C-alpha cells in the first residue's frame, strides 16, 4: 500500500522513473533486466501492488507481438522474402537505380507487415552482394536499408512492436484501440519523404568504405584473437618482445594467459611456454596470415580437428536477441555443439582486451567463424547470427511459402475488416503456420524475442504504478502553465521531440509505454483530443535514426557497413528533423487536435 507515503508517492515514483531511465541510458545492464528490477523496487516500496502487476499480463500487446514474431519467422523459414527480393532484382536487370530502388521499396512494404529485424537480417547479405555487383561500398546501402525498414514499420499497426505497445498503453489509458491501417496515411508520407531524402541527400553524406567484408583484409577494423603456442614451437622460452611476428606485423599483444591466469602485469618479463595463449589485437589480414602460417594455433579453441578440405572462414554479425550473448564464449561449447570455432571477434566502436573465450558478445559484434558451411549455417540459424556470406545454401521450405504468406494476409485483411481483434487473428495465424509445417515448434519459440516481451510487460506494470500513484497528474500540473499559452501544434511537436530524444538514448518500447499515458493526459488537460498526441508518440518512438543503438536494425548494419557512430549522427539527425516536420504537419490533417476527446 502507498498510504505511508501520502502525497509523496507520486514524486517518489517519478524519481525512481528517472533513475530507471538513466540506468537504461548507461547500457550497463540489459534493458529487460533494468525494467524487471524497477518493478521489484516499486513492489517493495508499495508503489505497485501485485494485482496491478498481473494486470499488465492481460494487455493484448505482448501476446500479439509474440504471435507476429512467429508469423514473421515462418515467412523467413519458407524463403518467401528472399525469393521476392531475387524476383525483383531479376526484373530490374542491370539498372543500378532500379535494383537499389526496388530492393529498398520492397523493404518498406515488407516491413509494414512483419517484424523488420528478420527482414534486415535476410537482406544484409543480399544488399552486400548487390553492392559488390555494382562496385559500390556496402556503407552506401546498408544504413538506408535499416532506415527503410524502420520507416516501413510505421505504416501499419503490426509493422513494429512499438506500434502495438503504444496501442496497448493507449487502451490502458482508456482510449479506443487503433485500426491496423489507421496510421497508414501518415506512415506512407513519412516513408515517401524519407526515401526521397535517402535518394537525394544521403548519398552525399554516406561514407564510401570499399571493404566489402572483413575477410577481404581491407579497412581499419581490428579484431581480438587468440593464438595458442603448440608443443615444439620455436616461440617456447622466448620473451614476447623477442617474438619476430610481433615486431614485423601489425599486431598488438594485449595479454598472455597461462592456466586460465592472466600474466598481463608481467608481460615483458615472462618466458613463453607451450599452451600459453597470446591475446592479440590486429587487422583481419594479420589474423588470416597467422591462421595460414601455422606458427601458432588461432582461435578460441584448438583447430586441429577441423577438416581442411571442408572448413571455410565466414564473417557473421551477432543479431539482436541472439542466444550467443550474455555469457563468455567458451561457455557455449561451440566446437562440441556445432563443430564451429570462433577465430576472432571485432567490436565496432568498443574496446576488448580479454582472450576470445572470455569475451561476452554484444548485438552488433562481428565474429570470424571456421567450420563446414553446413555447421556454420546451422549455428547461425539457431543462435541468431547474421551470416554475411551468400544465403543460397539455406534450407528453406519453399513449397510452404504460399501458406505463410496467406496466414499473414489473412491476419491483415480480417483485422482491417474488424472481423476479430488482431490478437485473436494473430493466434490463429500462428496455428496455421505451425500445423502446416512452415516451421517447427522449436523454431517458433526460438523466434520470439522473450527479452522484448519481458521488457514490455515490466514497463506496462511501471505505467500502471505511475497512474496509481498520481505521477501522471503531477506531470500534467507541472506542465499546466505551458498548456495555457502554447498553441496545440507546438504541444504536438514538443511531445514528438521529447519522445524522439528519449528514444535515441533509451530503449524505444520503454519510452513509448511511459510517454503514451503522459501525452494523452497532457492533451486532455489542454482540452485537446489525445489521439493525435498518442500517434505522435507512436511515430517518434519508432523513427530512431540518429544513433546505431537507438533501434535494433541500426545495430545490425553498424558492423557490416563499417560505420562510425558519427555517421549515424550526421545522416540520422536531419532525417529525425524531417520526420518530425512531416508527422506534425500530417497528423492534424487526419486527427484534428481540437476534436472530441
C-alpha positions, 0 to 999 in steps of 0.5 A: 500500500502507498498510504505511508507515503501520502502525497509523496508517492507520486514524486517518489515514483517519478524519481525512481522513473528517472533513475530507471531511465538513466540506468537504461541510458548507461547500457550497463545492464540489459534493458529487460533486466533494468525494467524487471528490477524497477518493478521489484523496487516499486513492489517493495516500496508499495508503489505497485501492488501485485494485482496491478502487476498481473494486470499488465499480463492481460494487455493484448500487446505482448501476446500479439507481438509474440504471435507476429514474431512467429508469423514473421519467422515462418515467412523467413523459414519458407524463403518467401522474402528472399525469393521476392527480393531475387524476383525483383532484382531479376526484373530490374536487370542491370539498372543500378537505380532500379535494383537499389530502388526496388530492393529498398521499396520492397523493404518498406512494404515488407516491413509494414507487415512483419517484424523488420529485424528478420527482414534486415537480417535476410537482406544484409547479405543480399544488399552486400552482394548487390553492392559488390555487383555494382562496385559500390561500398556496402556503407552506401546501402546498408544504413538506408536499408535499416532506415527503410525498414524502420520507416516501413514499420510505421505504416501499419499497426503490426509493422513494429512492436512499438506500434502495438505497445503504444496501442496497448498503453493507449487502451490502458489509458482508456482510449479506443484501440487503433485500426491496423491501417489507421496510421497508414496515411501518415506512415506512407508520407513519412516513408515517401519523404524519407526515401526521397531524402535517402535518394537525394541527400544521403548519398552525399553524406554516406561514407564510401568504405570499399571493404566489402567484408572483413575477410577481404583484409581491407579497412581499419577494423581490428579484431581480438584473437587468440593464438595458442603456442603448440608443443615444439614451437620455436616461440617456447622460452622466448620473451614476447618482445623477442617474438619476430611476428610481433615486431614485423606485423601489425599486431598488438599483444594485449595479454598472455594467459597461462592456466586460465591466469592472466600474466598481463602485469608481467608481460615483458618479463615472462618466458613463453611456454607451450599452451600459453595463449597470446591475446592479440589485437590486429587487422583481419589480414594479420589474423588470416596470415597467422591462421595460414602460417601455422606458427601458432594455433588461432582461435578460441579453441584448438583447430586441429580437428577441423577438416581442411578440405571442408572448413571455410572462414565466414564473417557473421554479425551477432543479431539482436536477441541472439542466444550467443550473448550474455555469457563468455564464449567458451561457455557455449561449447561451440566446437562440441555443439556445432563443430564451429570455432570462433577465430576472432571477434571485432567490436565496432566502436568498443574496446576488448582486451580479454582472450576470445573465450572470455569475451561476452558478445554484444548485438552488433559484434562481428565474429570470424567463424571456421567450420563446414558451411553446413555447421556454420549455417546451422549455428547461425540459424539457431543462435541468431547470427547474421551470416554475411556470406551468400544465403543460397545454401539455406534450407528453406521450405519453399513449397510452404511459402504460399501458406505463410504468406496467406496466414499473414494476409489473412491476419491483415485483411480480417483485422482491417475488416474488424472481423476479430481483434488482431490478437485473436487473428494473430493466434490463429495465424500462428496455428496455421503456420505451425500445423502446416509445417512452415516451421517447427515448434522449436523454431517458433519459440526460438523466434520470439524475442522473450527479452522484448516481451519481458521488457514490455510487460515490466514497463506496462506494470511501471505505467500502471504504478505511475497512474496509481500513484498520481505521477501522471497528474503531477506531470500534467500540473507541472506542465499546466502553465505551458498548456495555457499559452502554447498553441496545440501544434507546438504541444504536438511537436514538443511531445514528438521531440521529447519522445524522439530524444528519449528514444535515441538514448533509451530503449524505444518500447520503454519510452513509448509505454511511459510517454503514451499515458503522459501525452494523452493526459497532457492533451486532455488537460489542454482540452485537446483530443489525445489521439493525435498526441498518442500517434505522435508518440507512436511515430517518434518512438519508432523513427530512431535514426540518429544513433546505431543503438537507438533501434535494433536494425541500426545495430545490425548494419553498424558492423557490416557497413563499417560505420562510425557512430558519427555517421549515424549522427550526421545522416540520422539527425536531419532525417529525425528533423524531417520526420518530425516536420512531416508527422506534425504537419500530417497528423492534424490533417487526419486527427484534428487536435481540437476534436472530441476527446 
